[in-house]
Amino acid sequence: MKVTLVNYTPKPLQTIAMALYMTRGRIVDIKDIPDKEAKYVFEETTKSKLTGMWEFVNFMFRIDDINRATSHQLVRHRIGTSFMQESMRITDKGEFSYSMPKTIQNNVEALDIYKGNMKDISGKYRELIDMGIPIEDARGVLPQNVYTRMYFGATYRALYGMAEQRMCMQAQRDMRNLMILIKKEVAIVSEQMAKALQPICVHTGNCEFASDFDAKCNLVKYYPKRSIEVHDVENLII
C-alpha cells in the first residue's frame, strides 16, 4: 500500500488559529499569524473537545495498492471525508494483483491454497470477459483483496477521529497501516499535526474498547510508549 499527499490547505496551523480567533470576536489576517503563535493555538485546541476550527483544514491523498476490503472500511467514515475510487465496472483488472495477509504468508500450506485460488480466479475472470461478458458483470468473481486505487479527502478533524479508532488494535492490520501511512504524509505539512494523530487511549489515558464484545488490547506490546511517533512510523507498520 502506498499513500501520497497530493493537495492540502496552505498554512493549516494559521488557518486553525484564524478560525479560532473568530470565536473570540477577532478578525486576523492569516499572514499576520506567526508560526510560533499558530503552533501554540493548535496545541491548545488539542486539549479541548471544541475542535470545529479543524474542519477548515483539508488533506487529499492518493492511495495505491489498497485492497477492496480495506477501501470498504475506509468509506464508512462519512463525515468530513470524500472519495473517488477506480471503477471496477469499467476497469479491466486483467491478471490482477492482490494483497496477502501475513498470517497466510507465514503458513506454507495456506500460502499454496491462497495463491492457487487467486490464479484460478484470474483465469475465470479472463474467460468471462473473452466470452463477451461485460466487465461490470465479470467483476463479480474478483476477490476482496484485489488491489484498487483511490483519492481520499478529509478534514483534519475527520483524520483525528479516524486515527483514534483505526490506529487502535481493534482495527484490522491493513487499516492501521493505512492510518500510519497517512500520518506520515501529514507530517510533510506539519509534524505537530501528525504527532496528534494517535489511538484514542493515547489521548484519554484509558482503553475505550473495554466491553466483552471488543478484542483485548495489546497496544503496549507494539508501542511501549503508548504513542506512535512520526519518525518511527516505518517500524510501526505491524
C-alpha positions in Angstrom: 0.0 0.0 0.0 1.3 3.5 -0.9 -0.2 6.8 0.3 0.8 10.1 -1.4 -0.3 13.6 -0.3 -1.5 15.4 -3.4 -3.1 18.5 -2.0 -3.8 20.3 1.3 -4.8 23.6 2.8 -1.9 26.1 2.8 -0.8 27.3 6.2 -3.0 24.8 8.1 -2.0 25.9 11.6 -2.6 29.6 10.8 -6.0 28.6 9.3 -6.9 26.9 12.6 -5.8 29.9 14.6 -7.7 32.4 12.3 -10.9 30.4 12.7 -10.5 30.1 16.5 -9.9 33.9 16.8 -13.3 34.5 15.1 -15.0 32.8 18.1 -13.3 35.4 20.3 -14.5 38.3 18.1 -11.1 38.8 16.5 -10.6 39.2 12.7 -7.0 38.4 11.9 -5.3 38.1 8.5 -3.7 34.7 8.1 -0.4 36.2 7.0 -0.2 38.1 10.3 -0.1 35.0 12.5 3.4 33.9 13.3 4.4 30.2 13.2 5.1 30.1 16.9 1.7 31.6 17.7 -0.1 29.2 15.3 1.7 26.2 16.9 0.6 27.3 20.3 -3.0 27.8 19.3 -3.1 24.3 17.7 -1.6 22.7 20.8 -4.3 24.3 22.9 -7.1 23.1 20.7 -5.9 19.5 21.2 -6.8 20.0 24.9 -10.5 20.7 24.1 -13.5 18.9 22.6 -14.3 22.1 20.7 -12.4 21.4 17.5 -14.7 22.8 14.9 -11.8 25.0 13.6 -10.0 21.9 12.4 -12.7 21.4 9.8 -11.2 24.3 7.8 -8.0 22.3 7.1 -8.3 19.7 4.3 -6.0 17.0 3.0 -6.2 15.0 -0.2 -4.3 11.7 -0.6 -3.8 9.2 -3.5 -3.9 5.6 -2.2 -2.4 3.0 -4.4 -2.5 -0.8 -3.9 -5.2 -0.7 -1.3 -7.4 -3.8 -1.4 -11.1 -3.6 -1.8 -11.9 -4.9 1.7 -9.9 -2.1 3.2 -11.3 0.6 0.9 -14.8 -0.6 2.0 -13.8 0.0 5.6 -12.4 3.4 4.8 -15.5 4.7 3.0 -17.6 4.1 6.2 -16.1 7.3 7.5 -18.7 9.6 6.0 -18.3 12.8 8.0 -15.8 15.3 6.7 -14.5 12.9 4.0 -14.6 12.5 0.3 -13.7 9.6 -2.0 -13.1 8.9 -5.7 -12.2 5.3 -6.5 -11.2 3.3 -9.5 -14.3 1.8 -11.0 -14.2 -2.0 -11.4 -17.3 -1.7 -13.6 -15.1 0.0 -16.2 -11.5 -1.0 -15.5 -10.4 -4.4 -16.8 -8.3 -5.8 -14.0 -6.6 -8.3 -16.2 -4.2 -10.5 -14.3 -4.9 -8.6 -11.2 -2.5 -8.0 -8.3 -3.7 -8.5 -4.7 -2.7 -8.2 -1.0 -1.6 -11.2 1.0 -2.1 -11.2 4.8 1.0 -12.0 6.9 -0.9 -14.9 8.6 -1.1 -16.5 5.2 2.5 -15.6 4.1 3.8 -17.3 7.2 1.9 -20.5 6.6 3.3 -22.6 3.7 0.1 -24.7 3.3 -2.2 -21.6 3.5 0.0 -19.7 1.0 -0.3 -22.5 -1.5 -4.1 -22.5 -1.2 -4.3 -18.7 -1.4 -2.1 -18.3 -4.4 -3.7 -21.2 -6.2 -7.2 -19.8 -5.7 -6.1 -16.3 -6.9 -4.6 -17.8 -10.0 -7.8 -19.7 -10.7 -10.0 -16.6 -10.2 -7.8 -14.6 -12.5 -8.2 -17.2 -15.2 -12.0 -17.4 -14.8 -12.3 -13.6 -14.9 -10.4 -13.5 -18.2 -12.5 -16.3 -19.6 -15.7 -14.4 -18.8 -14.5 -11.2 -20.4 -13.3 -13.1 -23.5 -16.7 -14.7 -23.8 -18.2 -11.2 -24.1 -19.4 -10.8 -20.6 -19.4 -7.1 -19.6 -16.6 -6.1 -17.2 -19.3 -4.9 -14.7 -20.7 -8.4 -14.6 -17.4 -10.4 -14.7 -16.1 -8.4 -11.7 -18.4 -10.5 -9.5 -15.8 -13.2 -9.3 -13.0 -11.0 -8.1 -11.8 -11.4 -4.5 -12.0 -8.7 -1.8 -8.2 -8.5 -1.6 -7.8 -7.4 -5.2 -5.9 -4.1 -5.4 -7.6 -0.9 -6.3 -6.6 2.8 -6.1 -8.4 5.9 -5.0 -8.4 9.5 -3.9 -9.3 10.2 -0.3 -10.0 13.6 1.1 -10.6 14.5 4.7 -10.7 17.5 7.1 -8.1 17.3 9.9 -11.0 16.8 12.3 -12.0 13.7 10.4 -8.5 12.4 10.3 -8.1 12.9 14.1 -11.2 10.9 14.8 -10.3 8.2 12.3 -6.8 7.8 13.9 -8.4 7.4 17.3 -10.4 4.4 16.0 -8.3 3.0 13.2 -4.8 3.2 14.8 -6.2 1.2 17.7 -5.5 -2.5 17.9 -9.2 -3.1 17.4 -8.7 -2.2 13.8 -7.6 -4.7 11.1 -3.9 -4.6 10.3 -4.4 -3.0 6.8 -6.5 -0.2 8.3 -3.8 0.5 11.0 -1.2 0.5 8.3 -3.2 3.0 6.2 -3.6 5.4 9.0 0.1 5.2 9.9 1.0 6.0 6.3 -1.5 8.9 6.2 0.1 10.2 9.4 3.5 10.1 7.7 2.1 12.2 4.8 0.5 14.7 7.2 4.0 15.2 8.8 5.2 16.6 5.4 2.8 19.6 6.1 3.0 19.7 9.9 4.8 17.3 12.3 2.8 18.8 15.1 -0.5 17.9 13.5 0.8 14.5 12.5 2.0 13.8 16.1 -1.5 14.4 17.4 -2.9 11.5 15.3 -2.9 8.7 17.8 -5.0 5.8 19.1 -7.7 7.1 21.4 -6.1 5.7 24.5 -3.1 8.0 24.0 -5.5 11.0 24.2 -7.6 9.8 27.1 -5.2 7.6 29.1 -7.8 4.8 29.1 -8.8 1.9 26.8 -12.1 3.0 25.2 -12.8 -0.5 24.0 -13.3 -2.5 27.2 -16.6 -4.3 26.6 -17.0 -8.1 26.3 -17.5 -7.6 22.6 -14.2 -5.8 22.0 -10.9 -7.5 21.2 -8.4 -7.4 24.1 -5.9 -4.6 23.6 -2.2 -5.4 23.2 -1.1 -1.9 22.1 1.6 -1.7 24.7 3.3 -4.8 23.2 3.9 -2.9 20.0 4.0 0.7 21.3 5.8 0.7 24.7 5.5 4.4 25.0 1.8 4.3 24.1 2.4 6.8 21.5 3.1 6.5 17.8 5.9 8.8 16.7 6.3 10.2 13.2 10.0 9.4 13.0 9.3 5.7 13.9 6.5 5.2 11.5 8.3 2.8 9.2 8.9 0.4 12.1 5.4 0.6 13.4 3.5 -1.0 10.5 2.5 -4.2 12.1 
